[in-house]
């Protein structure tokens, strides 16, 4: 209901409430309806210096209600609460209170005396039994009207510190999980692309000895990343926070659980480093909540525009298209940022989510080890500073030669299931880092003595990003692997894995038709999956004699029976 609608409803309710009690006074109109001449009061309470006071909202609303009451033949007066003698309240019959709140919804100063009067112990219990009343509260959008989810209590600087490493991850008591990750030691961090190559890809190995972690080919490892020290320092400077200050969190409402990944007590530095995702692209709700804290008129107007339905196109252009981070957005609103109450940080900024990586090794080949293949995300937008992936950039920066480097992780079952029958061949199509799960599968199958491993691998150049080249070539020599490579930039005409599939369509058809091979696809989800599916349908048509519709239906049937599985990502 609009404010005008609420005002009219308020007057209507007041009229209805008084009609039965005040029907003895006044004359009737031409239609026989009684004209009310009852007494009514409209009292105004407003705080000094608030928006409602400065714009006259409360006063204007009260006077409009008074005019509506008089139009309905009430004897009405409008006056401020601090000019009214509250002792006369016992003589009033009908009162409408119009009040502008202040602070976090607190009553204004000129209403406090009236409020204290109502709670006087010597006020007779039935002294106001004759009073009918209504209350209209006017809020102020310059402050939030929901309490924060948690309250933050700073500890004294000389308070005792708990024994042991407060911020060091510890080994879990049970199987590692998101709530209890294992602090795995980084064993090696090797770049597997040439230094001259545009992309930095790493083969990183973790030691999971004593973790209880087990996995098989196709499983994924979940890694909990953290913000870089430079960003953490900038964030604390912007919000004028002492990174070494210690605090404890308490839920604002009963039944609210505390963040499981935050120690109690905690430091500001740990909160920002390990929990707040200051590198994510902020959402609309971020700007909406931020606008409540703004003390700068221009910044508040822009924040309100970004959080409005009409401003979504401009918000997309400002945030999503250039992939602007939360930290960068805070930089753009400095007056607002320094006014953010610390207890609202966990409402304002989401927590850092874990990242999933296909495990690129087998426990049979590397006991107590997990290896992953990581492409470090880095790209340009219209912003001057290149965009960087939070987790991949952090992982690439870890140097095990500089000390004991730990990464919180746990393992989840993956979507790919490899055949249990040792005689079933597998056709694996994994361009780029999509080869990671197939490296685990090949290592596992070779350790079990299984042959019939067929790998289609693609990259840009043989000399720059041919991952695990020596390993593949050794397995080919030993007869464990059939390898087909596509180096797209090593010749004038680009060649991709789908072209190699078509070139070797007779082998692919034989494996599919005669030996019931399983087909697996992993990699980037842009054009590659559709191109590979088209190549496989071409094999079914040219070698199997199927029509286009029959080939498409046959490929769909392979998916339903899980003989064709894919795992792609954007």
PyMOL commands that set and color helices and strands:
alter all, ss='L'
color gray80, all
select helices_A, chain A and resi 3-19+51-55+57-71+81-83+86-91+109-118+229-238+268-274+284-293+297-306+312-320+326-332+334-337+342-348+390-397+400-402+432-447+469-477+497-503+505-513+528-542+548-560
alter helices_A, ss='H'
color red, helices_A
select strands_A, chain A and resi 39-45+75-80+94-100+132-138+150-154+182-191+201-207+220-223+246-251+266-267+355-358+369-375+378-379+387-388+406-412+426-429+453-459+481-487+518-524+564-569
alter strands_A, ss='S'
color yellow, strands_A
deselect
rebuild
show_as cartoon
